[in-house]
Amino acid sequence: MFSFILEIIIFVSLSVIVYLLARTLPRIDDSAITKDPLEFRTHWLMAYLEKFDEWLKIFFEKFLRRVKVWILKLDNVVSERLSRFKKEVPKDLKLQREEKKVLEETREEIEEEIDEELGEQK
């Protein structure tokens, strides 16, 4: 916690220093700059670069969407394979297990009754 407070103090002090430096820098007057229309003329290549950028943007968007679909399909395949690996107990075995539990419970009850009868006879 102490180091966190020290970091906060350091960053606040750095921001104050940057603010003071920004205030002391000389101001540049925008009206003093004259704009020459020939100087800012666009290059002939810029139009082609802008078209290429648009094409590239569309291409990457389509490509990423297709990759997303491929990944989702792969995810479905992996999920299906994983579900195959799970060993599902057939219904017959589930019934047999339940029957075994019932038989064990009744056997225990019978043994308890026998133990009680033997205890009464002694």
C-alpha positions in Angstrom: 0.0 0.0 0.0 2.9 2.3 0.8 4.5 1.8 -2.6 1.1 2.5 -4.3 0.9 5.9 -2.5 4.4 6.7 -3.4 3.7 5.9 -7.1 0.6 8.2 -7.0 2.7 11.0 -5.5 5.4 10.6 -8.2 2.9 10.6 -11.1 1.1 13.7 -9.7 4.4 15.5 -9.4 5.3 14.5 -12.9 2.0 15.8 -14.2 2.5 19.1 -12.4 6.0 19.5 -14.0 4.6 18.7 -17.5 1.8 21.3 -16.9 4.3 24.0 -15.8 6.6 23.3 -18.9 3.6 23.5 -21.2 2.6 26.9 -19.8 6.1 28.3 -20.2 6.6 27.3 -23.8 6.1 30.2 -26.3 2.8 30.4 -28.1 2.8 30.1 -31.9 0.4 32.5 -33.6 -1.6 30.7 -36.3 -2.3 33.9 -38.2 1.4 34.5 -38.8 1.6 31.4 -41.0 0.6 32.0 -44.6 -0.6 29.0 -46.5 0.6 28.6 -50.0 -2.1 26.7 -52.1 0.6 25.1 -54.3 2.5 23.9 -51.3 -0.3 21.7 -49.9 -1.3 20.2 -53.2 -1.8 16.4 -52.9 0.4 14.0 -54.7 -1.1 11.9 -57.5 -0.2 8.7 -55.6 -2.4 9.6 -52.6 -5.7 8.8 -54.4 -4.4 5.3 -55.2 -3.2 4.8 -51.7 -6.5 5.8 -50.3 -8.3 3.3 -52.6 -5.8 0.6 -51.6 -6.4 1.3 -48.0 -10.2 1.0 -48.4 -9.7 -2.3 -50.4 -7.3 -3.6 -47.7 -9.8 -2.7 -44.9 -12.6 -4.6 -46.7 -10.3 -7.5 -47.4 -9.2 -7.8 -43.8 -12.8 -7.5 -42.5 -13.9 -10.4 -44.8 -10.9 -12.5 -44.0 -11.3 -12.1 -40.2 -15.0 -12.9 -40.5 -14.1 -16.1 -42.4 -11.4 -17.0 -39.8 -14.0 -16.5 -37.1 -16.4 -19.0 -38.8 -13.6 -21.5 -39.3 -12.6 -21.2 -35.6 -16.3 -21.7 -34.6 -16.5 -24.8 -36.8 -13.3 -26.1 -35.3 -14.7 -25.5 -31.8 -17.8 -27.5 -32.7 -15.7 -30.4 -34.0 -13.5 -30.4 -30.8 -16.6 -30.2 -28.6 -18.2 -33.2 -30.4 -15.0 -35.2 -30.0 -14.8 -34.4 -26.3 -18.4 -35.4 -25.8 -17.5 -38.8 -27.5 -14.8 -39.3 -25.0 -17.1 -39.0 -22.1 -18.2 -42.4 -21.0 -21.9 -42.3 -20.7 -23.3 -45.0 -18.5 -26.0 -47.0 -20.4 -29.5 -47.0 -18.9 -29.3 -50.7 -18.2 -26.2 -50.2 -16.0 -27.8 -47.4 -14.2 -30.8 -49.6 -13.4 -28.5 -52.4 -12.3 -26.6 -50.0 -10.0 -29.9 -48.9 -8.4 -31.0 -52.5 -8.0 -27.7 -53.3 -6.3 -28.2 -50.4 -3.9 -31.7 -51.6 -3.0 -30.4 -55.1 -2.5 -27.6 -54.0 -0.3 -30.0 -51.9 1.8 -32.4 -54.8 2.2 -29.5 -57.2 3.0 -28.3 -54.8 5.7 -31.8 -54.6 7.1 -32.0 -58.4 7.2 -28.6 -58.7 8.9 -29.7 -56.2 11.5 -32.9 -58.1 12.2 -30.9 -61.4 12.5 -28.4 -59.7 14.9 -31.3 -58.4 17.0 -32.9 -61.9 17.1 -29.6 -63.5 18.1 -29.1 -60.8 20.7 -32.5 -61.6 22.2 -31.9 -65.3 22.3 -28.7 -64.9 24.3 
